[in-house]
């Protein structure tokens, strides 16, 4: 029997199976330092213990997207090692903060399968849950990926496409225990803009851009232990180019959104997301946001903004789709999420 793992192919998945992913990972301040070195991440709550304590938390948690990357990275050898692309996200919830010293592990349930019409690949939907060392779920989300087939003659399974919630509703948002923005320090946070300053339909150009390099992408993707072949092996694509990990684009766009959304401190839900076009080394990532909805919460001084975060590699801001309804070629990411902000 072969000792090595070639990864799963489309025909290796069974609807309803639960996959326990190796290897648990204990996170520390090192993950935060590297995350802030790789991206221009500056949100105060994830940067300063003192600031976090002034907001009712015992310490500064790991950046929410960094915690997502750790949980996601565990799943790659079983879900997307042979993926052609990671296609989208839905029903994402950040349920508990991740603290330095926590040990995270992941499990995924296969909730949908559909072979593509070319017979060479199929789409796999999974619901992934990330657990800490106390077996508490800290993050859960649905994602779907296009995965190669090994045996092109293998009959297609019955198509099952999961019925997913269009958006997480405000009453489903989980606020970190103790979070209190009633004494929030806007000067230290970096901007004066609060919940009431944002209007539904408002768009924000985040102005800045960052050119992606191979070296930083390779470091980041290894940091999250993401082993997908298309990110490392140039022979995996016909064009001979390594695909930039979609999460790298998410983190870059979220970090760039600080300029205009510095007080959107906590990501609490992921409504949907699409990696609209591939990103490659040499592309310059820019970002803009649109306010989709607003809601107050029961936590003192805490409101929630539903935001569309769009990453592009050129073109004018606030342009998303062409006349044909498809994403414009310069659009890299379309992400819909909820974030917590002081009232």
C-alpha positions in Angstrom: 0.0 0.0 0.0 1.3 3.5 -0.9 2.4 5.5 2.1 2.0 8.9 0.4 -1.2 10.9 0.0 -2.1 12.0 -3.5 -5.0 13.9 -2.2 -8.7 13.3 -2.9 -10.3 13.6 -6.3 -13.9 14.4 -7.1 -15.0 10.8 -7.2 -13.5 10.2 -3.7 -16.2 12.3 -1.9 -19.4 10.9 -0.4 -22.4 13.0 0.5 -22.7 13.3 4.3 -19.3 12.0 5.2 -17.4 13.9 7.9 -13.7 14.3 7.4 -11.4 14.9 10.4 -8.4 16.9 9.3 -4.8 16.7 10.5 -2.8 18.3 12.1 -3.9 20.5 15.2 -2.1 23.8 15.4 -1.3 25.8 18.5 -1.2 29.5 17.6 0.9 32.2 19.4 1.9 35.8 19.0 4.2 34.6 16.2 1.2 34.1 13.9 0.1 37.7 14.7 3.5 39.1 14.1 3.8 37.3 10.7 0.3 38.2 9.7 1.0 41.9 10.4 4.3 41.7 8.5 2.6 40.1 5.4 -0.4 42.4 5.3 -0.8 46.1 6.3 -3.1 44.9 9.1 -3.6 47.7 11.7 -7.0 47.2 13.4 -6.4 48.2 17.0 -8.4 45.4 18.7 -6.1 42.7 17.1 -3.0 44.8 17.6 -3.0 45.9 21.3 -3.8 44.0 24.5 -4.4 47.3 26.3 -6.8 48.5 23.6 -8.7 45.2 23.7 -8.9 45.3 27.5 -10.4 48.8 27.2 -13.1 47.2 25.1 -13.9 44.5 27.6 -11.8 41.7 26.3 -9.1 39.9 28.4 -6.5 40.4 25.7 -6.0 41.0 22.0 -7.4 38.1 20.0 -5.8 36.8 16.9 -7.0 38.6 13.8 -10.3 37.1 12.7 -9.1 36.4 9.1 -5.8 34.9 10.5 -7.9 32.5 12.6 -9.9 31.6 9.4 -6.7 30.9 7.6 -5.5 28.4 10.2 -8.8 26.5 10.2 -9.0 26.7 6.4 -5.4 25.5 6.0 -6.1 22.3 7.9 -8.8 21.3 5.3 -6.7 21.7 2.2 -5.0 18.2 2.1 -8.4 16.6 2.2 -10.6 19.1 0.3 -8.7 21.1 -2.2 -5.2 19.5 -2.7 -6.3 18.7 -6.3 -8.6 21.7 -6.7 -8.6 23.8 -9.8 -10.1 26.7 -7.9 -11.8 27.6 -4.6 -15.1 29.1 -5.8 -17.0 30.6 -2.9 -18.2 30.9 0.7 -21.4 31.1 2.6 -22.9 30.9 6.1 -19.7 31.8 7.9 -19.8 32.5 11.6 -17.0 33.6 14.0 -18.3 32.1 17.2 -15.5 32.6 19.7 -12.3 34.7 19.7 -9.1 32.8 19.1 -6.4 33.6 21.7 -2.7 33.1 21.6 -2.1 29.7 23.1 -5.3 28.1 21.6 -5.0 24.9 19.7 -7.2 24.7 16.6 -8.3 21.7 14.6 -10.8 21.3 11.8 -13.6 19.0 10.6 -15.6 19.1 7.3 -18.9 17.6 6.3 -19.6 17.0 2.6 -22.9 18.7 1.9 -23.0 18.9 -1.9 -21.6 17.3 -5.1 -22.1 18.2 -8.7 -20.0 16.9 -11.7 -19.2 19.6 -14.3 -20.5 19.1 -17.8 -16.9 18.5 -19.2 -16.7 15.3 -17.1 -13.2 16.3 -16.0 -14.0 17.9 -12.7 -16.7 18.5 -10.2 -17.8 20.9 -7.5 -17.6 19.8 -3.8 -19.5 21.7 -1.1 -18.3 21.3 2.5 -19.3 22.8 5.9 -16.1 23.2 7.9 -15.9 23.8 11.6 -12.8 24.9 13.5 -12.5 23.7 17.2 -10.3 24.9 20.0 -8.7 22.7 22.6 -11.9 22.7 24.6 -13.8 21.3 21.6 -15.7 24.7 21.3 -16.5 25.7 17.7 -14.7 28.9 17.0 -15.4 29.3 13.3 -17.7 27.5 10.9 -18.4 28.2 7.2 -19.5 26.6 3.9 -17.1 26.7 0.9 -17.1 25.0 -2.5 -14.2 24.1 -4.7 -13.8 22.7 -8.2 -11.8 19.5 -7.9 -10.3 17.3 -10.6 -11.5 13.8 -11.4 -8.9 11.0 -11.4 -11.0 8.5 -13.4 -12.8 10.3 -16.2 -14.9 7.1 -16.9 -16.2 7.0 -13.4 -20.0 7.7 -13.4 -21.1 11.0 -12.0 -22.8 11.0 -8.6 -26.3 12.3 -8.3 -26.1 16.1 -8.2 -26.9 17.6 -4.8 -26.6 21.4 -4.5 -27.1 22.6 -0.9 -29.7 25.3 -0.2 -27.6 27.9 1.5 -28.7 31.0 3.4 -28.4 34.2 1.3 -27.1 36.1 4.3 -26.5 35.8 8.0 -29.2 37.8 9.7 -28.3 40.3 12.5 -30.0 38.1 15.2 -27.5 35.3 14.3 -24.4 37.4 14.9 -22.4 36.2 17.8 -20.8 39.0 19.8 -17.5 38.2 21.7 -18.3 37.8 25.4 -17.6 41.0 27.3 -17.2 43.3 24.2 -18.1 46.8 25.2 -17.4 49.8 22.9 -19.1 52.4 25.2 -15.6 53.8 26.2 -14.0 53.3 22.8 -10.9 55.4 22.1 -11.3 56.7 18.5 -8.0 58.5 18.6 -6.0 55.3 19.3 -8.1 53.4 16.8 -7.1 55.8 14.0 -10.4 57.2 12.7 -13.4 59.1 14.1 -16.0 57.3 12.0 -18.7 55.4 14.0 -21.8 53.4 13.2 -24.0 56.5 12.6 -21.5 57.9 10.1 -22.1 55.1 7.6 -25.2 55.0 5.3 -26.6 52.0 3.5 -25.5 52.2 -0.1 -22.4 54.3 0.7 -19.2 53.3 -1.2 -15.7 53.8 0.1 -12.5 53.8 -2.0 -9.7 52.5 0.3 -7.2 54.3 -1.9 -4.0 52.3 -1.3 -2.6 49.4 -3.3 -0.1 46.6 -2.7 1.7 44.7 -5.4 1.7 40.9 -4.7 5.1 39.2 -4.9 5.8 35.4 -5.2 8.0 35.4 -2.0 5.4 36.9 0.3 2.6 34.7 -1.1 4.7 31.5 -0.7 5.5 32.5 2.9 1.9 33.3 3.7 0.5 30.1 2.2 3.1 28.0 4.0 2.3 29.9 7.3 -1.3 28.6 7.1 -0.1 25.1 6.0 -2.1 25.4 2.8 -0.7 22.7 0.6 -2.8 23.1 -2.5 -0.6 22.2 -5.5 -1.7 25.2 -7.7 -0.1 27.6 -5.2 3.3 26.0 -5.3 3.8 23.8 -8.4 4.0 25.8 -11.6 3.4 22.7 -13.7 -0.2 22.3 -12.2 -1.5 25.0 -14.6 -1.3 25.1 -18.4 -0.1 28.7 -18.2 2.8 27.7 -15.9 1.9 30.3 -13.3 1.4 29.7 -9.6 -2.1 30.8 -8.5 -2.1 33.2 -5.5 -4.1 31.8 -2.6 -7.5 33.4 -2.5 -7.2 33.9 1.3 -4.1 36.0 0.6 -6.3 38.4 -1.5 -8.9 38.4 1.3 -6.4 39.4 3.9 -4.8 42.0 1.7 -8.2 43.6 1.0 -9.3 43.5 4.6 -6.1 45.2 5.7 -6.4 47.8 3.0 -10.0 48.5 4.2 -8.5 50.0 7.3 -8.3 53.3 5.4 -12.0 54.2 5.7 -13.1 51.4 8.0 -10.5 51.5 10.8 -13.3 51.0 13.4 -14.8 47.9 11.8 -12.9 46.0 14.4 -14.4 42.5 14.5 -15.4 40.2 11.6 -18.4 38.2 12.9 -20.0 36.6 9.9 -19.4 35.8 6.2 -22.5 36.0 4.1 -21.0 35.1 0.8 -17.9 35.4 -1.3 -16.5 34.7 -4.7 -12.9 34.6 -6.1 -14.0 36.3 -9.3 -10.7 36.1 -11.3 -7.3 34.6 -10.6 -4.6 36.6 -8.9 -0.9 36.2 -9.9 2.4 37.6 -8.7 2.9 41.1 -10.1 -0.8 42.1 -9.7 -1.5 45.2 -7.6 -4.4 44.7 -5.2 -6.7 47.6 -4.5 -10.0 47.6 -2.6 -13.3 49.3 -2.2 -16.3 48.7 0.1 -20.0 49.2 -0.1 -22.3 49.4 3.0 -25.1 46.9 2.4 -26.9 47.0 5.8 -26.7 48.1 9.4 -27.9 46.7 12.7 -27.6 47.5 16.4 -26.7 44.8 18.8 -27.4 44.0 22.4 -23.7 44.6 23.4 -23.0 48.0 24.9 -21.9 50.5 22.3 -21.6 47.9 19.6 -23.2 48.1 16.1 -22.8 46.0 13.1 -22.2 46.9 9.4 -22.8 44.5 6.6 -20.1 45.3 4.0 -19.2 44.3 0.5 -15.4 44.2 0.2 -14.2 44.1 -3.4 -10.5 43.6 -4.4 -9.4 44.5 -7.8 -6.2 44.5 -9.9 -6.9 47.7 -11.8 -9.8 49.7 -13.2 -11.9 52.3 -11.6 -13.4 51.7 -8.1 -17.1 50.8 -7.6 -17.3 48.8 -10.9 -18.1 45.2 -10.3 -19.9 43.6 -13.3 -20.1 44.2 -17.0 -23.3 44.6 -19.1 -23.4 40.8 -19.4 -23.8 40.4 -15.7 -20.4 38.8 -15.2 -17.6 40.0 -13.0 -15.3 42.4 -14.8 -11.9 40.9 -15.6 -10.1 43.2 -13.1 -12.2 42.0 -10.1 -10.4 39.5 -7.9 -12.7 39.2 -4.9 -16.3 39.9 -4.0 -16.8 39.4 -0.2 -19.9 40.0 1.8 -19.4 40.1 5.6 -20.6 41.6 8.9 -18.2 43.6 11.1 -18.7 45.1 14.5 -18.2 48.9 14.9 -18.7 51.4 17.8 -22.0 53.2 18.0 
